[in-house]
């Protein structure tokens, strides 16, 4: 009987750990962080979302710090990869249609055909990862404490990499926010 009770407790603990959303925050905070990470967060209509982030400052800082460090999940990247490959195939099929071949100038048709699936997919995946991390940086700029801002300033000083450019943009965004 004692063994069964120990097993039940272990299962409950394990299921609670398994159900824990990413970034070590509550499900509601995780959903809020994901909303920010997946939208055009610098849009003028973002004020209601900004207010929600600021109201949950500590949890959002934790979520955005981890999002920046971890990036999107392997499943999210795989979904982007699959969608990019499907778009490339659809574009290729479209370019092979006789009416399209006749309608498009030769250089435009050649441009469509010269793009390899691998290059197109890699570009879309890179853009997704960079955008995700850029939104995490912008989120940190909104809710971050001095340590988070120090991290952004350090990243901003790393030349012209996409990460450095995004960090400079995040810091500029913070400066543009109403005080």
CORFENHU-V690684 format. One line per field, one symbol per residue. ss: DSSP state (h for helix, s for strand, l for the rest). Layout:
ss->???
//
This chain:
ss->lhhhhhhhhhhhhhhhhhhllhhhllhhhhhhhhhhhllllllhhhhhhhhhhhhlhhhhhhhhhhhhhhlllhhhhhhhhhhhhhhhhhhhhhhllhhhhhhllhhhhhhhhhllhhhhhhhhhhhhhhhhhhhhhhhhhhhllhhhhhhhhhhhlllllhhhhhhhhhhhhhhhlll
//
